[in-house]
């Protein structure tokens, strides 16, 4: 999610210094494949971790929106793949987006000066 907010050149500068370590058989370790996934995240507005970090775990995440457009906060749901398929998890995306919007509203009301500076 956070990489999708960066320009391609910013991502390249960052990722050329970070080893793409394999954690599971599904971990993206090819820079071109990772870049394609980042572009999909940017286009679709959500990210998935389909057993890429931990075997048996699926994660769906969205950014908490900000008036300035860039966010440093996200919200996610995780579930064992034995209980939730990726398709079933994606059915929860609207609820996750509503929760992110509600968090943004709470944050804006609690700290209006922080949101105005973005």
The first five atom37 places (N, CA, C, CB, O) and aatype in JSON, in Angstrom:
{
  "aatype": [20, 20, 20, 20, 20, 20, 20, 20, 20, 20, 20, 20, 20, 20, 20, 20, 20, 20, 20, 20, 20, 20, 20, 20, 20, 20, 20, 20, 20, 20, 20, 20, 20, 20, 20, 20, 20, 20, 20, 20, 20, 20, 20, 20, 20, 20, 20, 20, 20, 20, 20, 20, 20, 20, 20, 20, 20, 20, 20, 20, 20, 20, 20, 20, 20, 20, 20, 20, 20, 20, 20, 20, 20, 20, 20, 20, 20, 20, 20, 20, 20, 20, 20, 20, 20, 20, 20, 20, 20, 20, 20, 20, 20, 20, 20, 20, 20, 20, 20, 20, 20, 20, 20, 20, 20, 20, 20, 20, 20, 20, 20, 20, 20, 20, 20, 20, 20, 20],
  "atom_mask": [
    [1, 1, 1, 1, 1],
    [1, 1, 1, 1, 1],
    [1, 1, 1, 1, 1],
    [1, 1, 1, 1, 1],
    [1, 1, 1, 1, 1],
    [1, 1, 1, 1, 1],
    [1, 1, 1, 1, 1],
    [1, 1, 1, 1, 1],
    [1, 1, 1, 1, 1],
    [1, 1, 1, 1, 1],
    [1, 1, 1, 1, 1],
    [1, 1, 1, 1, 1],
    [1, 1, 1, 1, 1],
    [1, 1, 1, 1, 1],
    [1, 1, 1, 1, 1],
    [1, 1, 1, 1, 1],
    [1, 1, 1, 1, 1],
    [1, 1, 1, 1, 1],
    [1, 1, 1, 1, 1],
    [1, 1, 1, 1, 1],
    [1, 1, 1, 1, 1],
    [1, 1, 1, 1, 1],
    [1, 1, 1, 1, 1],
    [1, 1, 1, 1, 1],
    [1, 1, 1, 1, 1],
    [1, 1, 1, 1, 1],
    [1, 1, 1, 1, 1],
    [1, 1, 1, 1, 1],
    [1, 1, 1, 1, 1],
    [1, 1, 1, 1, 1],
    [1, 1, 1, 1, 1],
    [1, 1, 1, 1, 1],
    [1, 1, 1, 1, 1],
    [1, 1, 1, 1, 1],
    [1, 1, 1, 1, 1],
    [1, 1, 1, 1, 1],
    [1, 1, 1, 1, 1],
    [1, 1, 1, 1, 1],
    [1, 1, 1, 1, 1],
    [1, 1, 1, 1, 1],
    [1, 1, 1, 1, 1],
    [1, 1, 1, 1, 1],
    [1, 1, 1, 1, 1],
    [1, 1, 1, 1, 1],
    [1, 1, 1, 1, 1],
    [1, 1, 1, 1, 1],
    [1, 1, 1, 1, 1],
    [1, 1, 1, 1, 1],
    [1, 1, 1, 1, 1],
    [1, 1, 1, 1, 1],
    [1, 1, 1, 1, 1],
    [1, 1, 1, 1, 1],
    [1, 1, 1, 1, 1],
    [1, 1, 1, 1, 1],
    [1, 1, 1, 1, 1],
    [1, 1, 1, 1, 1],
    [1, 1, 1, 1, 1],
    [1, 1, 1, 1, 1],
    [1, 1, 1, 1, 1],
    [1, 1, 1, 1, 1],
    [1, 1, 1, 1, 1],
    [1, 1, 1, 1, 1],
    [1, 1, 1, 1, 1],
    [1, 1, 1, 1, 1],
    [1, 1, 1, 1, 1],
    [1, 1, 1, 1, 1],
    [1, 1, 1, 1, 1],
    [1, 1, 1, 1, 1],
    [1, 1, 1, 1, 1],
    [1, 1, 1, 1, 1],
    [1, 1, 1, 1, 1],
    [1, 1, 1, 1, 1],
    [1, 1, 1, 1, 1],
    [1, 1, 1, 1, 1],
    [1, 1, 1, 1, 1],
    [1, 1, 1, 1, 1],
    [1, 1, 1, 1, 1],
    [1, 1, 1, 1, 1],
    [1, 1, 1, 1, 1],
    [1, 1, 1, 1, 1],
    [1, 1, 1, 1, 1],
    [1, 1, 1, 1, 1],
    [1, 1, 1, 1, 1],
    [1, 1, 1, 1, 1],
    [1, 1, 1, 1, 1],
    [1, 1, 1, 1, 1],
    [1, 1, 1, 1, 1],
    [1, 1, 1, 1, 1],
    [1, 1, 1, 1, 1],
    [1, 1, 1, 1, 1],
    [1, 1, 1, 1, 1],
    [1, 1, 1, 1, 1],
    [1, 1, 1, 1, 1],
    [1, 1, 1, 1, 1],
    [1, 1, 1, 1, 1],
    [1, 1, 1, 1, 1],
    [1, 1, 1, 1, 1],
    [1, 1, 1, 1, 1],
    [1, 1, 1, 1, 1],
    [1, 1, 1, 1, 1],
    [1, 1, 1, 1, 1],
    [1, 1, 1, 1, 1],
    [1, 1, 1, 1, 1],
    [1, 1, 1, 1, 1],
    [1, 1, 1, 1, 1],
    [1, 1, 1, 1, 1],
    [1, 1, 1, 1, 1],
    [1, 1, 1, 1, 1],
    [1, 1, 1, 1, 1],
    [1, 1, 1, 1, 1],
    [1, 1, 1, 1, 1],
    [1, 1, 1, 1, 1],
    [1, 1, 1, 1, 1],
    [1, 1, 1, 1, 1],
    [1, 1, 1, 1, 1],
    [1, 1, 1, 1, 1],
    [1, 1, 1, 1, 1],
    [1, 1, 1, 1, 1]
  ],
  "atom_positions": [
    [[0.81, -1.19, 0.0], [0.0, 0.0, 0.0], [0.86, 1.26, 0.0], [-0.93, 0.0, 1.19], [0.62, 2.18, -0.78]],
    [[1.83, 1.28, 0.86], [2.64, 2.49, 0.99], [3.53, 2.68, -0.24], [3.5, 2.42, 2.25], [3.74, 3.81, -0.67]],
    [[4.05, 1.6, -0.8], [4.86, 1.7, -2.02], [4.02, 2.21, -3.19], [5.47, 0.33, -2.37], [4.55, 2.87, -4.08]],
    [[2.74, 1.91, -3.2], [1.87, 2.34, -4.3], [1.67, 3.86, -4.29], [0.51, 1.65, -4.2], [1.26, 4.43, -5.3]],
    [[1.95, 4.51, -3.18], [1.84, 5.97, -3.12], [3.08, 6.67, -3.67], [1.6, 6.4, -1.68], [3.05, 7.87, -3.92]],
    [[4.15, 5.92, -3.86], [5.4, 6.49, -4.36], [5.4, 6.5, -5.88], [6.61, 5.7, -3.83], [4.68, 5.74, -6.53]],
    [[6.22, 7.37, -6.44], [6.42, 7.35, -7.89], [7.28, 6.13, -8.24], [7.1, 8.68, -8.39], [7.99, 5.61, -7.37]],
    [[7.22, 5.66, -9.48], [8.07, 4.53, -9.87], [9.55, 4.77, -9.58], [7.88, 4.22, -11.34], [10.26, 3.85, -9.17]],
    [[10.02, 6.0, -9.8], [11.45, 6.27, -9.56], [11.77, 6.23, -8.06], [11.84, 7.64, -10.14], [12.84, 5.75, -7.67]],
    [[10.86, 6.71, -7.22], [11.07, 6.62, -5.76], [11.12, 5.16, -5.32], [9.94, 7.37, -5.0], [11.97, 4.78, -4.52]],
    [[10.19, 4.36, -5.84], [10.17, 2.93, -5.48], [11.45, 2.26, -5.91], [8.96, 2.23, -6.13], [12.04, 1.48, -5.16]],
    [[11.9, 2.54, -7.13], [13.13, 1.93, -7.65], [14.31, 2.25, -6.75], [13.41, 2.41, -9.08], [15.1, 1.37, -6.4]],
    [[14.44, 3.54, -6.37], [15.55, 3.94, -5.49], [15.49, 3.21, -4.16], [15.52, 5.46, -5.26], [16.53, 2.82, -3.62]],
    [[14.31, 3.03, -3.63], [14.16, 2.32, -2.36], [14.43, 0.83, -2.52], [12.76, 2.55, -1.79], [15.2, 0.25, -1.76]],
    [[13.8, 0.21, -3.51], [13.86, -1.24, -3.65], [15.21, -1.75, -4.13], [12.81, -1.7, -4.59], [15.54, -2.92, -3.92]],
    [[16.0, -0.9, -4.78], [17.32, -1.38, -5.22], [18.26, -1.61, -4.04], [17.95, -0.38, -6.2], [19.32, -2.22, -4.18]],
    [[17.87, -1.1, -2.87], [18.69, -1.28, -1.67], [18.1, -2.3, -0.69], [18.86, 0.05, -0.96], [18.64, -2.51, 0.4]],
    [[17.0, -2.91, -1.08], [16.31, -3.85, -0.19], [16.29, -5.23, -0.84], [14.86, -3.37, 0.13], [15.77, -5.38, -1.95]],
    [[16.85, -6.24, -0.18], [16.77, -7.58, -0.77], [15.33, -8.1, -0.72], [17.73, -8.56, -0.02], [14.65, -7.95, 0.29]],
    [[14.89, -8.7, -1.81], [13.55, -9.28, -1.85], [13.64, -10.73, -1.37], [12.93, -9.2, -3.3], [13.8, -11.65, -2.17]],
    [[13.54, -10.9, -0.06], [13.71, -12.22, 0.55], [12.46, -13.07, 0.38], [14.05, -12.08, 2.03], [11.34, -12.57, 0.44]],
    [[12.67, -14.35, 0.17], [11.56, -15.3, 0.06], [11.2, -15.8, 1.46], [11.92, -16.49, -0.89], [12.03, -16.38, 2.15]],
    [[9.94, -15.56, 1.86], [9.44, -16.05, 3.14], [8.61, -17.32, 2.95], [8.61, -14.98, 3.83], [8.62, -18.21, 3.8]],
    [[7.89, -17.39, 1.82], [7.08, -18.57, 1.49], [7.24, -18.81, -0.01], [5.56, -18.37, 1.89], [7.89, -18.04, -0.71]],
    [[6.64, -19.88, -0.48], [6.68, -20.18, -1.92], [5.95, -19.13, -2.74], [6.07, -21.56, -2.18], [6.18, -19.02, -3.94]],
    [[5.08, -18.35, -2.1], [4.31, -17.33, -2.82], [4.89, -15.92, -2.72], [2.9, -17.32, -2.3], [4.34, -14.99, -3.3]],
    [[5.97, -15.75, -1.99], [6.58, -14.42, -1.84], [7.05, -13.9, -3.19], [7.76, -14.48, -0.85], [7.7, -14.62, -3.96]],
    [[6.73, -12.64, -3.48], [7.21, -12.0, -4.7], [8.67, -11.61, -4.5], [6.34, -10.76, -5.08], [8.98, -10.76, -3.66]],
    [[9.56, -12.21, -5.27], [10.98, -11.89, -5.16], [11.53, -11.31, -6.45], [11.77, -13.12, -4.77], [12.71, -10.95, -6.52]],
    [[10.71, -11.22, -7.47], [11.1, -10.65, -8.75], [10.65, -9.2, -8.78], [10.5, -11.47, -9.95], [9.47, -8.92, -8.59]],
    [[11.57, -8.28, -9.02], [11.26, -6.86, -8.98], [10.18, -6.48, -9.99], [12.51, -6.04, -9.24], [9.32, -5.65, -9.69]],
    [[10.21, -7.06, -11.18], [9.2, -6.75, -12.2], [7.82, -7.22, -11.74], [9.57, -7.4, -13.55], [6.83, -6.52, -11.93]],
    [[7.75, -8.41, -11.15], [6.47, -8.92, -10.64], [5.96, -8.06, -9.49], [6.61, -10.39, -10.19], [4.77, -7.79, -9.39]],
    [[6.87, -7.63, -8.63], [6.49, -6.77, -7.52], [5.96, -5.44, -8.04], [7.69, -6.54, -6.57], [4.97, -4.92, -7.54]],
    [[6.62, -4.88, -9.04], [6.18, -3.61, -9.62], [4.78, -3.75, -10.24], [7.19, -3.13, -10.69], [3.96, -2.85, -10.1]],
    [[4.52, -4.87, -10.91], [3.18, -5.1, -11.47], [2.13, -5.16, -10.36], [3.15, -6.4, -12.31], [1.03, -4.62, -10.51]],
    [[2.46, -5.82, -9.26], [1.53, -5.91, -8.14], [1.31, -4.54, -7.49], [2.04, -6.91, -7.09], [0.19, -4.21, -7.11]],
    [[2.35, -3.75, -7.38], [2.22, -2.4, -6.81], [1.31, -1.55, -7.69], [3.61, -1.73, -6.66], [0.48, -0.8, -7.18]],
    [[1.46, -1.66, -9.0], [0.6, -0.91, -9.92], [-0.85, -1.37, -9.79], [1.09, -1.07, -11.38], [-1.77, -0.55, -9.89]],
    [[-1.08, -2.66, -9.58], [-2.44, -3.17, -9.38], [-3.02, -2.59, -8.09], [-2.46, -4.72, -9.33], [-4.18, -2.18, -8.06]],
    [[-2.21, -2.57, -7.03], [-2.65, -2.0, -5.76], [-3.03, -0.53, -5.94], [-1.55, -2.15, -4.68], [-4.05, -0.08, -5.44]],
    [[-2.21, 0.19, -6.66], [-2.47, 1.62, -6.91], [-3.78, 1.79, -7.68], [-1.3, 2.25, -7.7], [-4.58, 2.67, -7.35]],
    [[-3.99, 0.96, -8.68], [-5.2, 1.05, -9.51], [-6.44, 0.65, -8.73], [-5.05, 0.15, -10.75], [-7.47, 1.33, -8.8]],
    [[-6.36, -0.46, -7.96], [-7.54, -1.02, -7.31], [-7.8, -0.46, -5.91], [-7.4, -2.5, -7.23], [-8.93, -0.55, -5.41]],
    [[-6.78, 0.11, -5.27], [-6.97, 0.73, -3.97], [-6.93, -0.22, -2.78], [-8.25, 1.43, -3.97], [-7.32, 0.16, -1.68]],
    [[-6.48, -1.43, -3.0], [-6.34, -2.37, -1.88], [-5.18, -3.31, -2.17], [-7.65, -3.16, -1.65], [-4.77, -3.49, -3.32]],
    [[-4.66, -3.91, -1.11], [-3.56, -4.87, -1.24], [-3.96, -6.19, -0.62], [-2.26, -4.32, -0.59], [-4.73, -6.24, 0.33]],
    [[-3.41, -7.25, -1.18], [-3.63, -8.6, -0.65], [-2.29, -9.24, -0.35], [-4.45, -9.48, -1.66], [-1.3, -9.0, -1.05]],
    [[-2.26, -10.03, 0.68], [-1.12, -10.89, 0.98], [-1.68, -12.3, 1.01], [-0.39, -10.49, 2.35], [-2.27, -12.72, 2.01]],
    [[-1.49, -13.02, -0.07], [-2.02, -14.38, -0.21], [-0.91, -15.38, 0.11], [-2.58, -14.62, -1.65], [-0.31, -15.97, -0.78]],
    [[-0.66, -15.54, 1.4], [0.38, -16.44, 1.9], [1.78, -16.04, 1.44], [0.08, -17.86, 1.44], [2.65, -16.89, 1.3]],
    [[1.99, -14.74, 1.2], [3.3, -14.28, 0.74], [4.29, -14.1, 1.89], [3.16, -12.96, -0.02], [5.5, -14.2, 1.7]],
    [[3.77, -13.84, 3.08], [4.65, -13.65, 4.23], [4.57, -14.82, 5.21], [4.29, -12.35, 4.95], [5.59, -15.3, 5.7]],
    [[3.35, -15.27, 5.47], [3.15, -16.42, 6.37], [2.29, -17.46, 5.66], [2.48, -15.97, 7.7], [1.23, -17.14, 5.14]],
    [[2.74, -18.7, 5.64], [1.93, -19.75, 5.02], [0.6, -19.9, 5.75], [2.69, -21.09, 5.02], [0.53, -19.86, 6.98]],
    [[-0.46, -20.06, 4.97], [-1.77, -20.3, 5.56], [-2.52, -19.05, 5.97], [-1.63, -21.16, 6.73], [-3.59, -19.16, 6.56]],
    [[-2.0, -17.86, 5.67], [-2.65, -16.62, 6.09], [-2.92, -15.73, 4.89], [-1.78, -15.88, 7.11], [-2.05, -15.5, 4.06]],
    [[-4.16, -15.23, 4.8], [-4.54, -14.27, 3.77], [-4.83, -12.94, 4.45], [-5.79, -14.77, 2.95], [-5.44, -12.91, 5.52]],
    [[-4.37, -11.86, 3.84], [-4.56, -10.53, 4.4], [-5.09, -9.6, 3.31], [-3.24, -9.98, 5.0], [-4.65, -9.66, 2.16]],
    [[-6.02, -8.75, 3.68], [-6.58, -7.74, 2.78], [-6.44, -6.4, 3.49], [-8.09, -8.04, 2.41], [-6.81, -6.28, 4.66]],
    [[-5.9, -5.38, 2.81], [-5.61, -4.1, 3.47], [-5.96, -2.92, 2.58], [-4.15, -4.03, 3.87], [-5.89, -3.0, 1.35]],
    [[-6.33, -1.81, 3.22], [-6.57, -0.54, 2.54], [-5.92, 0.56, 3.36], [-8.1, -0.27, 2.35], [-5.65, 0.4, 4.55]],
    [[-5.66, 1.68, 2.72], [-5.15, 2.84, 3.42], [-6.3, 3.59, 4.08], [-4.38, 3.77, 2.46], [-7.42, 3.58, 3.58]],
    [[-6.01, 4.24, 5.2], [-6.96, 5.16, 5.81], [-6.82, 6.47, 5.03], [-6.7, 5.35, 7.37], [-5.73, 7.05, 5.01]],
    [[-7.9, 6.94, 4.39], [-7.77, 8.1, 3.51], [-7.44, 9.39, 4.27], [-9.06, 8.3, 2.73], [-7.75, 9.54, 5.45]],
    [[-6.8, 10.3, 3.55], [-6.46, 11.62, 4.09], [-6.87, 12.68, 3.09], [-4.94, 11.72, 4.42], [-6.99, 12.4, 1.89]],
    [[-7.09, 13.91, 3.56], [-7.43, 14.98, 2.62], [-6.33, 15.22, 1.59], [-7.7, 16.26, 3.38], [-6.62, 15.58, 0.45]],
    [[-5.08, 15.03, 1.99], [-3.96, 15.26, 1.08], [-3.72, 14.14, 0.09], [-2.73, 15.48, 1.86], [-2.94, 14.3, -0.85]],
    [[-4.38, 13.01, 0.29], [-4.25, 11.91, -0.66], [-3.23, 10.85, -0.27], [-3.9, 12.44, -1.98], [-3.38, 9.69, -0.64]],
    [[-2.19, 11.23, 0.46], [-1.18, 10.25, 0.9], [-1.45, 9.9, 2.35], [0.28, 10.8, 0.71], [-1.81, 10.76, 3.16]],
    [[-1.26, 8.64, 2.67], [-1.57, 8.16, 4.02], [-0.4, 7.39, 4.6], [-2.83, 7.28, 4.0], [0.36, 6.75, 3.87]],
    [[-0.26, 7.47, 5.9], [0.74, 6.65, 6.58], [0.07, 5.64, 7.51], [1.72, 7.53, 7.37], [0.71, 5.07, 8.39]],
    [[-1.24, 5.43, 7.29], [-2.01, 4.53, 8.12], [-2.83, 3.58, 7.26], [-2.93, 5.32, 9.07], [-3.45, 3.98, 6.27]],
    [[-2.82, 2.32, 7.64], [-3.64, 1.34, 6.93], [-4.44, 0.51, 7.91], [-2.76, 0.43, 6.07], [-4.19, 0.52, 9.11]],
    [[-5.41, -0.21, 7.37], [-6.22, -1.12, 8.17], [-6.34, -2.41, 7.37], [-7.64, -0.51, 8.5], [-6.45, -2.39, 6.15]],
    [[-6.31, -3.54, 8.09], [-6.3, -4.83, 7.39], [-7.13, -5.86, 8.15], [-4.86, -5.33, 7.22], [-7.4, -5.73, 9.34]],
    [[-7.51, -6.88, 7.41], [-8.1, -8.07, 8.01], [-7.23, -9.25, 7.61], [-9.59, -8.27, 7.56], [-6.7, -9.3, 6.5]],
    [[-7.11, -10.19, 8.5], [-6.33, -11.41, 8.23], [-7.17, -12.61, 8.62], [-4.97, -11.4, 8.99], [-7.96, -12.56, 9.57]],
    [[-6.99, -13.69, 7.87], [-7.72, -14.91, 8.19], [-6.94, -16.11, 7.67], [-9.14, -14.89, 7.59], [-6.21, -16.0, 6.68]],
    [[-7.09, -17.25, 8.31], [-6.46, -18.46, 7.79], [-7.1, -18.83, 6.45], [-6.6, -19.63, 8.81], [-8.32, -18.72, 6.28]],
    [[-6.29, -19.27, 5.51], [-6.82, -19.63, 4.19], [-7.74, -20.84, 4.26], [-5.66, -19.92, 3.22], [-8.54, -21.05, 3.35]],
    [[-7.65, -21.62, 5.31], [-8.57, -22.75, 5.47], [-9.99, -22.29, 5.79], [-8.07, -23.67, 6.57], [-10.95, -23.04, 5.57]],
    [[-10.13, -21.07, 6.29], [-11.46, -20.54, 6.65], [-11.98, -19.52, 5.67], [-11.41, -19.93, 8.02], [-13.19, -19.38, 5.5]],
    [[-11.08, -18.78, 5.01], [-11.49, -17.7, 4.12], [-10.7, -17.78, 2.82], [-11.29, -16.31, 4.8], [-9.47, -17.72, 2.82]],
    [[-11.42, -17.91, 1.72], [-10.78, -17.89, 0.41], [-10.51, -16.44, 0.03], [-11.65, -18.6, -0.67], [-11.13, -15.54, 0.58]],
    [[-9.59, -16.2, -0.91], [-9.39, -14.82, -1.38], [-10.68, -14.18, -1.89], [-8.33, -14.8, -2.48], [-10.92, -13.0, -1.62]],
    [[-11.5, -14.93, -2.62], [-12.76, -14.37, -3.13], [-13.7, -13.97, -1.98], [-13.47, -15.38, -4.04], [-14.33, -12.91, -2.04]],
    [[-13.77, -14.8, -0.97], [-14.61, -14.48, 0.18], [-14.07, -13.25, 0.92], [-14.71, -15.68, 1.15], [-14.83, -12.4, 1.36]],
    [[-12.75, -13.18, 1.06], [-12.14, -12.02, 1.73], [-12.44, -10.74, 0.95], [-10.62, -12.21, 1.86], [-12.71, -9.7, 1.55]],
    [[-12.39, -10.81, -0.38], [-12.67, -9.61, -1.19], [-14.11, -9.14, -1.03], [-12.38, -9.9, -2.65], [-14.4, -7.96, -1.28]],
    [[-15.01, -10.02, -0.64], [-16.39, -9.6, -0.37], [-16.45, -8.67, 0.84], [-17.29, -10.83, -0.14], [-17.41, -7.93, 1.01]],
    [[-15.41, -8.72, 1.67], [-15.34, -7.86, 2.86], [-14.71, -6.5, 2.56], [-14.55, -8.56, 3.95], [-14.66, -5.64, 3.44]],
    [[-14.24, -6.31, 1.33], [-13.56, -5.06, 0.98], [-14.42, -3.82, 1.24], [-13.15, -5.09, -0.48], [-13.91, -2.86, 1.82]],
    [[-15.7, -3.79, 0.84], [-16.5, -2.58, 1.14], [-16.57, -2.27, 2.64], [-17.9, -2.75, 0.6], [-16.5, -1.11, 3.03]],
    [[-16.7, -3.29, 3.47], [-16.74, -3.06, 4.92], [-15.4, -2.53, 5.42], [-17.11, -4.35, 5.67], [-15.35, -1.66, 6.28]],
    [[-14.31, -3.06, 4.88], [-12.98, -2.6, 5.26], [-12.78, -1.14, 4.84], [-11.89, -3.49, 4.62], [-12.21, -0.35, 5.59]],
    [[-13.25, -0.78, 3.65], [-13.16, 0.6, 3.18], [-14.0, 1.54, 4.05], [-13.61, 0.7, 1.72], [-13.57, 2.65, 4.35]],
    [[-15.18, 1.09, 4.46], [-16.01, 1.91, 5.36], [-15.32, 2.1, 6.71], [-17.4, 1.25, 5.57], [-15.36, 3.19, 7.28]],
    [[-14.69, 1.04, 7.22], [-13.96, 1.15, 8.49], [-12.8, 2.13, 8.36], [-13.44, -0.23, 8.93], [-12.55, 2.92, 9.28]],
    [[-12.1, 2.1, 7.24], [-10.98, 3.03, 7.01], [-11.5, 4.47, 6.96], [-10.24, 2.69, 5.7], [-10.87, 5.37, 7.52]],
    [[-12.63, 4.69, 6.29], [-13.21, 6.03, 6.22], [-13.65, 6.5, 7.61], [-14.41, 6.05, 5.25], [-13.48, 7.67, 7.95]],
    [[-14.21, 5.6, 8.41], [-14.61, 5.96, 9.77], [-13.4, 6.32, 10.63], [-15.39, 4.8, 10.42], [-13.46, 7.26, 11.41]],
    [[-12.31, 5.57, 10.48], [-11.08, 5.91, 11.21], [-10.55, 7.27, 10.79], [-10.01, 4.83, 10.97], [-10.09, 8.04, 11.63]],
    [[-10.62, 7.57, 9.49], [-10.16, 8.87, 9.0], [-10.98, 10.0, 9.63], [-10.25, 8.94, 7.46], [-10.43, 11.03, 10.01]],
    [[-12.28, 9.79, 9.74], [-13.15, 10.8, 10.34], [-12.81, 10.99, 11.82], [-14.63, 10.41, 10.18], [-12.73, 12.12, 12.3]],
    [[-12.62, 9.9, 12.53], [-12.26, 9.98, 13.95], [-10.94, 10.72, 14.12], [-12.17, 8.57, 14.58], [-10.81, 11.57, 15.0]],
    [[-9.97, 10.38, 13.29], [-8.67, 11.05, 13.38], [-8.78, 12.53, 13.06], [-7.66, 10.38, 12.43], [-8.17, 13.36, 13.74]],
    [[-9.56, 12.88, 12.04], [-9.73, 14.28, 11.66], [-10.38, 15.08, 12.78], [-10.56, 14.4, 10.38], [-10.02, 16.23, 13.03]],
    [[-11.35, 14.47, 13.46], [-12.02, 15.16, 14.57], [-11.12, 15.27, 15.8], [-13.31, 14.42, 14.94], [-11.18, 16.26, 16.52]],
    [[-10.3, 14.26, 16.02], [-9.43, 14.25, 17.2], [-8.19, 15.12, 17.02], [-9.0, 12.84, 17.53], [-7.71, 15.73, 17.98]],
    [[-7.69, 15.18, 15.79], [-6.45, 15.92, 15.51], [-6.6, 16.72, 14.22], [-5.24, 14.95, 15.41], [-5.93, 16.43, 13.23]],
    [[-7.47, 17.74, 14.21], [-7.69, 18.48, 12.96], [-6.44, 19.15, 12.42], [-8.76, 19.52, 13.17], [-6.27, 19.26, 11.21]],
    [[-5.56, 19.61, 13.31], [-4.34, 20.29, 12.84], [-3.42, 19.33, 12.1], [-3.6, 20.92, 14.01], [-2.73, 19.75, 11.17]],
    [[-3.39, 18.07, 12.48], [-2.53, 17.09, 11.8], [-3.03, 16.85, 10.39], [-2.49, 15.77, 12.59], [-2.22, 16.74, 9.47]],
    [[-4.33, 16.75, 10.2], [-4.9, 16.49, 8.88], [-4.8, 17.72, 7.98], [-6.36, 16.04, 9.01], [-4.64, 17.58, 6.76]],
    [[-4.9, 18.92, 8.54], [-4.84, 20.14, 7.73], [-3.46, 20.36, 7.15], [-5.24, 21.34, 8.56], [-3.33, 20.99, 6.1]],
    [[-2.42, 19.85, 7.8], [-1.05, 20.07, 7.33], [-0.66, 19.14, 6.19], [-0.07, 19.9, 8.47], [0.41, 19.29, 5.61]],
    [[-1.51, 18.18, 5.85], [-1.17, 17.23, 4.78], [-1.44, 17.81, 3.42], [-1.96, 15.94, 4.94], [-1.21, 17.14, 2.41]]
  ]
}
